[in-house]
Amino acid sequence: MAHKDKDLEKIYQDIFADAVEYMRGYEVQAVAATYMAIAMRLYKTHLDEEEYKSMIQTVMDTEVKPYGEPKLH
């Protein structure tokens, strides 16, 4: 795994752990919506308009699998 891949995996695991912790006190949709709002604003701040639109399209076109058990709620 490349250095950047290790960094990405670490930040993913750290933030996911935070999300699971937030879900102990808040509804899953509220946690997800908050992370989505933060992500969108970060992308909007960092990318130019065409890059932002391309990223949004990629998100819309990408299938994701739900997390398995235990249910996250």
C-alpha positions, 0 to 999 in steps of 0.5 A, a space after each residue: 500500500 502506498 504512503 498516501 493509501 495508508 494515510 487515506 485508510 487511517 483517516 477513513 477509519 478515524 472518521 468512521 469511528 467518530 461517525 459511529 460514536 455520533 450515531 450513539 446519540 443522533 439519528 444515522 441520517 443526521 450524522 450522514 447529512 452532516 458529513 455530506 454537508 461538510 464534504 460538499 463544502 470542502 469540495 466546493 472550496 477546493 475544486 474549481 466549478 468543472 471539477 466540482 461538477 465532475 465530482 458530483 457526477 462521479 458520486 451520483 454514478 458510483 454504486 456503494 454497498 451498505 455496511 453489514 451487521 451490526 446495523 448502524 443505528 
